[in-house]
Amino acid sequence: RRILNTLDLVTQVVGRTVYVGVYVLACEVIRNQAGPSFVISVLVASISSLLAGLCYAEFAVRLPLSAFGYLYVYVTIGELWAFICGWSFLLSYVVGTAIVFNTWILTFDNLRGNRLSETLQETISEHISPVVQEYLHFVVPGVMLFFIQFRDFSYIGSFWSTTTAKVVTLAKLLVLSFVIISGFIKGDLHNWRLTEEDYITAGLNDTSTLSPLGSGRFMPFGFKGILHGAATYFFAFIGFDYIVTKTEKAKNPQHSIPRGILIALFICFLVYFGVSLSLTLMVPYYQLQPGSTLPEVFLYIGWVPAYYVVALAFLCILSVSFRGFWWPIIRGLRWMARDGLLFRFFSTASYFLNTLIMTIVLIGIITVTVFFLGVTD
């Protein structure tokens, strides 16, 4: 049934796009890649995503089928490049799932004062290797989420209803709006003009080189840092391609799909740009530690209750998103199998069986991604 209008599509796209990128990735990029010039990185990344979104809009009108980017490559270029791009899309879904896991566990552990990881390490540190010890706290939530998938595999179709998507998206935008307003209240323009004296005052030594911290001022890492940050933060805009999976459910896809993509990307840009302004104005970029999350900026400005409120809100939003996290991967496998680029078995197997296979095969990729690479990697 064609039941989705432009507002429904925009709501679902914004809900899929405004995600963990703004929650944890922004702090990583500001600290290590761009500094205060991160606001320009967001602008560059948004322009790049807009160009990609226009391409998606063009293909969605010419090829009115519910699919994902793989299908457009298959139709326009051919099977070999479609096979390569198809697996690239699947890998991006797996990486996104890994980052959601990482962010959820990091948020939960931070709210408890890192007692979960500390207790696990102190209890069994004598019996396992340091590598396993460091990442053991991923096991329990991972097992829990694994069983959630099997309990809810029949509920996937009805979960992301238009009403649910609107409620979750509204909650995200309200929380991020509070962050943006807080930034304009507690922001300090001096954080855009940091000098060596500020580093010395903060107790940071070796200010003659400032190698890991850049050279200060608005662009501590130079023009290269802006491009580096934009290339990394482009990940935060990935999610607008979700709209093309709803082409066959759109009432008027020739108009609603292009409009939905452009409006959703514009809203995402406004949110990301506002958050980037708030982060860089509230906190000196060198104060953001590796693994910092967005709510931790409230600890720096002394708003401890706001930290707990924002952190709990994001924890609930992330928890809601766990349902159906395998579905994009299984949908991609089915499309590739129907086109003869994978075994036909994947196009006929049940969701339950496909979930079992994907869990066994791809859990290794998730493990490697989360355990041995950082978020920005």
Phi and psi in degrees as a GROMACS rama.xvg file:
@    title "Ramachandran Plot"
@    xaxis  label "Phi"
@    yaxis  label "Psi"
@TYPE xy
-88.611  98.6131  ARG-2
-121.98  -7.53281  ILE-3
-96.3957  127.256  LEU-4
-97.6473  -174.193  ASN-5
-63.5086  -40.2301  THR-6
-62.4397  -41.5741  LEU-7
-62.0256  -42.7107  ASP-8
-65.7988  -43.4419  LEU-9
-61.5715  -43.0811  VAL-10
-60.5262  -45.8384  THR-11
-69.762  -37.1015  GLN-12
-67.884  -44.8056  VAL-13
-62.1586  -40.1008  VAL-14
-63.1011  -34.4062  GLY-15
-80.3326  -29.6048  ARG-16
-86.3867  -47.6544  THR-17
-74.9113  99.1886  VAL-18
-144.385  -145.536  TYR-19
-67.4917  -15.7065  VAL-20
-59.1138  -43.9962  GLY-21
-78.2927  -19.5086  VAL-22
-83.4005  -40.484  TYR-23
-128.958  -31.7741  VAL-24
-69.7304  -33.7728  LEU-25
-59.5095  -42.3321  ALA-26
-63.8387  -38.8053  CYS-27
-63.939  -45.5706  GLU-28
-66.7495  -42.3634  VAL-29
-63.4834  -43.5049  ILE-30
-69.2759  -41.7896  ARG-31
-113.026  -11.5669  ASN-32
-127.794  -42.1128  GLN-33
-124.18  -29.8091  ALA-34
68.6466  -149.187  GLY-35
-60.3923  -26.1096  PRO-36
-69.5541  5.23439  SER-37
-57.6392  -28.5082  PHE-38
-61.8813  -34.6124  VAL-39
-73.3752  -35.6403  ILE-40
-59.8798  -39.4136  SER-41
-63.6442  -40.4609  VAL-42
-63.9431  -44.8646  LEU-43
-64.1056  -43.8746  VAL-44
-63.4786  -37.4092  ALA-45
-68.0789  -37.4687  SER-46
-64.6696  -42.1673  ILE-47
-61.4059  -44.8024  SER-48
-66.3245  -32.6445  SER-49
-63.8017  -42.7168  LEU-50
-63.0399  -42.7164  LEU-51
-63.9408  -38.7582  ALA-52
-63.9968  -36.994  GLY-53
-63.281  -38.2735  LEU-54
-63.6628  -43.7091  CYS-55
-61.2749  -41.1589  TYR-56
-63.2386  -41.9873  ALA-57
-62.1281  -47.1572  GLU-58
-67.5713  -36.1921  PHE-59
-64.2871  -33.9399  ALA-60
-73.7518  -40.6223  VAL-61
-75.3272  -28.6903  ARG-62
-127.14  83.8763  LEU-63
-78.2169  62.6665  PRO-64
-124.884  145.69  LEU-65
-80.0254  111.31  SER-66
-151.326  -146.575  ALA-67
-146.154  -176.791  PHE-68
-54.9081  -24.8728  GLY-69
-56.857  -41.5462  TYR-70
-63.5425  -37.2366  LEU-71
-66.2886  -39.4271  TYR-72
-65.8582  -39.8635  VAL-73
-61.9775  -42.0835  TYR-74
-74.2951  -38.783  VAL-75
-90.3942  -32.9457  THR-76
-114.338  -47.7458  ILE-77
142.164  -177.657  GLY-78
-71.8518  -42.2548  GLU-79
-60.6136  -50.9679  LEU-80
-68.546  -31.1453  TRP-81
-66.0235  -39.0632  ALA-82
-62.478  -45.3313  PHE-83
-65.8338  -47.3734  ILE-84
-67.6259  -34.6833  CYS-85
-60.0821  -46.0298  GLY-86
-69.5792  -30.1436  TRP-87
-64.607  -41.7757  SER-88
-62.8592  -43.6495  PHE-89
-61.7308  -40.5052  LEU-90
-63.2683  -38.8164  LEU-91
-64.9029  -36.9041  SER-92
-64.4831  -41.4604  TYR-93
-64.3314  -44.3302  VAL-94
-61.8511  -41.4374  VAL-95
-60.6739  -41.149  GLY-96
-63.8261  -41.087  THR-97
-61.7951  -41.6582  ALA-98
-68.3715  -35.5009  ILE-99
-62.1779  -45.6996  VAL-100
-55.7099  -50.7556  PHE-101
-59.1025  -44.8131  ASN-102
-67.1877  -42.914  THR-103
-61.1883  -47.2755  TRP-104
-65.8732  -41.4291  ILE-105
-62.0216  -42.9529  LEU-106
-65.5288  -46.1852  THR-107
-61.8654  -43.4247  PHE-108
-67.6299  -39.4557  ASP-109
-63.974  -38.1694  ASN-110
-63.266  -28.6607  LEU-111
-96.6518  16.6069  ARG-112
69.508  29.937  GLY-113
60.644  23.0768  ASN-114
-72.9227  -27.9638  ARG-115
-62.9143  -52.7488  LEU-116
-66.789  -39.1814  SER-117
-65.1783  -41.1361  GLU-118
-65.3106  -43.9858  THR-119
-61.943  -42.1415  LEU-120
-68.5318  -39.736  GLN-121
-71.1516  -30.5741  GLU-122
-75.7253  -43.7227  THR-123
-121.205  16.3612  ILE-124
-61.8944  -25.0158  SER-125
-80.6976  -11.0351  GLU-126
-110.831  -8.78614  HIS-127
-132.7  166.971  ILE-128
-73.8013  158.062  SER-129
-60.0531  -34.4323  PRO-130
-64.9957  -47.3725  VAL-131
-66.8804  -37.5339  VAL-132
-60.4784  -39.76  GLN-133
-65.6391  -30.7969  GLU-134
-115.026  17.6888  TYR-135
-66.5272  -29.9109  LEU-136
-69.2813  -2.64062  HIS-137
-81.823  -16.0168  PHE-138
-70.1672  -52.2678  VAL-139
-61.1838  -51.0119  VAL-140
-62.1406  -33.9099  PRO-141
-62.6385  -44.8278  GLY-142
-64.3178  -40.923  VAL-143
-60.5255  -46.7986  MET-144
-67.1815  -32.5677  LEU-145
-59.7002  -45.5129  PHE-146
-73.8672  -28.1359  PHE-147
-57.8018  -39.1748  ILE-148
-61.2544  -42.1216  GLN-149
-74.4536  -30.3219  PHE-150
-69.9275  -32.6701  ARG-151
-110.295  14.5602  ASP-152
-66.4497  -22.0457  PHE-153
-88.3759  -3.75857  SER-154
-103.78  0.677321  TYR-155
-60.9064  -45.185  ILE-156
-61.9981  -34.7763  GLY-157
-93.6684  -9.85344  SER-158
-66.12  -54.7588  PHE-159
-83.8268  58.5432  TRP-160
-71.6194  165.701  SER-161
-63.3255  -37.5649  THR-162
-66.2564  -46.6457  THR-163
-62.2718  -43.2108  THR-164
-61.6677  -40.2903  ALA-165
-65.6616  -40.4143  LYS-166
-65.4875  -47.1421  VAL-167
-65.2085  -42.6314  VAL-168
-64.2377  -41.4537  THR-169
-62.2113  -39.799  LEU-170
-63.064  -42.5193  ALA-171
-60.6871  -47.7245  LYS-172
-65.7658  -35.536  LEU-173
-66.2961  -43.3196  LEU-174
-63.9569  -45.5513  VAL-175
-68.7225  -31.5029  LEU-176
-64.5526  -37.9054  SER-177
-63.3302  -40.4175  PHE-178
-62.2263  -43.7678  VAL-179
-64.1396  -46.1909  ILE-180
-62.3767  -40.1625  ILE-181
-61.5299  -36.6101  SER-182
-64.2744  -39.226  GLY-183
-73.0253  -24.2971  PHE-184
-80.1739  -46.3466  ILE-185
-102.579  4.16059  LYS-186
-70.2188  154.398  GLY-187
-136.242  118.578  ASP-188
-62.9208  -18.2491  LEU-189
-62.5484  -25.8532  HIS-190
-67.3692  -11.859  ASN-191
-94.4631  -1.87871  TRP-192
-132.018  42.429  ARG-193
-68.7834  142.343  LEU-194
-123.474  179.778  THR-195
-62.7417  -32.7759  GLU-196
-61.4658  -35.788  GLU-197
-66.3742  -37.4476  ASP-198
-66.3542  -40.4746  TYR-199
-65.4429  -42.5252  ILE-200
-61.4056  -36.1151  THR-201
-76.7029  -2.66088  ALA-202
84.3659  20.4635  GLY-203
-94.7219  121.999  LEU-204
-87.5289  177.701  ASN-205
56.7196  47.882  ASP-206
-78.1452  -4.81903  THR-207
-68.4284  -31.7362  SER-208
-103.576  -40.6322  THR-209
53.6973  35.0564  LEU-210
-57.598  -52.5799  SER-211
-77.3047  -11.8447  PRO-212
-110.421  0.924237  LEU-213
79.1731  -164.247  GLY-214
-108.806  9.70298  SER-215
85.9429  -170.971  GLY-216
63.8521  -164.265  ARG-217
-72.6781  -30.9126  PHE-218
-119.949  72.9535  MET-219
-65.4495  -24.9372  PRO-220
-107.204  9.37192  PHE-221
73.9433  -172.787  GLY-222
-64.1823  -34.0904  PHE-223
-61.3655  -37.5515  LYS-224
-64.7677  -36.0985  GLY-225
-62.7527  -46.2233  ILE-226
-67.3943  -39.1211  LEU-227
-61.6768  -45.2453  HIS-228
-64.7381  -37.9584  GLY-229
-65.7695  -40.8826  ALA-230
-64.3328  -38.824  ALA-231
-72.584  -44.0117  THR-232
-76.8236  -8.18855  TYR-233
-57.4864  -27.7465  PHE-234
-56.9793  -33.1143  PHE-235
-66.5617  -21.7557  ALA-236
-90.7356  -9.52911  PHE-237
-67.5964  130.201  ILE-238
143.436  -22.2047  GLY-239
-67.1167  -22.2735  PHE-240
-68.4929  -10.5052  ASP-241
-61.5865  -26.1036  TYR-242
-64.133  -31.2742  ILE-243
-75.3051  -11.4934  VAL-244
-78.1312  -7.28061  THR-245
-112.852  15.475  LYS-246
-59.0705  -43.7972  THR-247
-74.1572  -11.654  GLU-248
-100.398  -4.05775  LYS-249
-78.6241  140.756  ALA-250
-65.5677  -42.9653  LYS-251
-138.046  78.9879  ASN-252
-62.3305  -28.7423  PRO-253
-62.0002  -27.8318  GLN-254
-107.499  -41.9826  HIS-255
-72.8812  -33.1086  SER-256
-66.937  -54.2734  ILE-257
-59.8033  -44.2717  PRO-258
-63.5125  -42.4224  ARG-259
-60.8302  -42.6712  GLY-260
-64.0142  -48.2045  ILE-261
-66.2699  -44.5639  LEU-262
-65.1728  -43.156  ILE-263
-63.7764  -43.025  ALA-264
-65.4445  -35.8783  LEU-265
-65.7549  -41.7411  PHE-266
-63.6679  -43.4482  ILE-267
-61.7277  -39.9605  CYS-268
-62.6925  -45.2059  PHE-269
-59.3708  -42.7664  LEU-270
-65.9634  -49.4197  VAL-271
-63.9887  -40.5177  TYR-272
-65.7205  -41.8346  PHE-273
-63.9634  -41.9437  GLY-274
-66.0274  -39.357  VAL-275
-64.1677  -40.2288  SER-276
-61.1249  -45.1713  LEU-277
-64.65  -45.6407  SER-278
-61.6103  -48.4223  LEU-279
-72.322  -23.9784  THR-280
-85.4982  -33.2211  LEU-281
-79.1586  -35.6053  MET-282
-128.311  131.87  VAL-283
-58.8637  134.425  PRO-284
-59.389  -27.4447  TYR-285
-76.6099  -9.85957  TYR-286
-80.5781  -15.0855  GLN-287
-79.163  113.245  LEU-288
-85.2609  157.054  GLN-289
-55.9096  131.084  PRO-290
88.1977  5.57856  GLY-291
-67.2939  146.356  SER-292
-114.176  163.281  THR-293
-56.027  -43.8609  LEU-294
-63.0942  -20.1683  PRO-295
-66.9835  -16.2963  GLU-296
-65.105  -26.0251  VAL-297
-70.7115  -26.7807  PHE-298
-67.3922  -35.2153  LEU-299
-68.1614  -38.1799  TYR-300
-89.5576  0.0755374  ILE-301
89.0943  11.7158  GLY-302
-96.1601  74.5171  TRP-303
-65.1472  -44.7841  VAL-304
-58.4661  -38.1312  PRO-305
-63.7949  -35.393  ALA-306
-59.2192  -47.9729  TYR-307
-67.6558  -39.0699  TYR-308
-63.9189  -49.1818  VAL-309
-66.2913  -41.5313  VAL-310
-64.0314  -43.1892  ALA-311
-65.2949  -38.749  LEU-312
-62.0905  -45.6748  ALA-313
-67.5399  -34.506  PHE-314
-63.147  -40.6388  LEU-315
-66.5346  -42.0176  CYS-316
-63.8308  -42.544  ILE-317
-65.3762  -38.0685  LEU-318
-63.6134  -39.4998  SER-319
-62.2631  -36.102  VAL-320
-72.9655  -10.4354  SER-321
-69.4036  -26.1209  PHE-322
-67.8443  125.622  ARG-323
79.1594  24.8564  GLY-324
-71.9264  -16.6504  PHE-325
-83.0724  -16.2627  TRP-326
-60.2122  -44.9297  TRP-327
-59.9157  -35.1683  PRO-328
-67.4449  -45.5966  ILE-329
-66.5573  -38.0248  ILE-330
-62.0235  -42.7628  ARG-331
-63.1467  -41.2275  GLY-332
-63.4515  -39.0705  LEU-333
-64.6025  -41.4761  ARG-334
-63.7307  -44.7914  TRP-335
-66.3124  -35.4072  MET-336
-69.6872  -38.1232  ALA-337
-65.1711  -30.3528  ARG-338
-86.6417  1.26685  ASP-339
84.0116  12.3159  GLY-340
-92.9678  -7.51719  LEU-341
-138.43  174.596  LEU-342
-61.1088  137.846  PHE-343
-60.0669  -19.7131  ARG-344
-56.1653  -35.6444  PHE-345
-69.0746  -21.4578  PHE-346
-87.5464  -12.4999  SER-347
-114.839  -17.2434  THR-348
-68.3965  154.152  ALA-349
-72.7389  163.384  SER-350
-60.3569  -40.8703  TYR-351
-61.5747  -45.7277  PHE-352
-68.5418  -41.6878  LEU-353
-61.3478  -39.2246  ASN-354
-62.0221  -42.0707  THR-355
-61.8055  -44.0127  LEU-356
-64.502  -46.3727  ILE-357
-64.7229  -36.0346  MET-358
-62.8964  -42.8891  THR-359
-70.2895  -42.9866  ILE-360
-78.0789  -46.1411  VAL-361
-90.7433  -11.1341  LEU-362
-62.9661  -28.1173  ILE-363
-65.4726  -40.8466  GLY-364
-65.3039  -43.3989  ILE-365
-61.395  -43.0133  ILE-366
-59.9901  -47.4256  THR-367
-63.7486  -43.0718  VAL-368
-61.3834  -48.3652  THR-369
-75.6512  -39.7579  VAL-370
-79.1611  -39.8185  PHE-371
-111.734  -1.83169  PHE-372
-126.513  152.743  LEU-373
-83.3484  174.797  GLY-374
-62.336  -45.896  VAL-375
-67.7296  -32.1953  THR-376
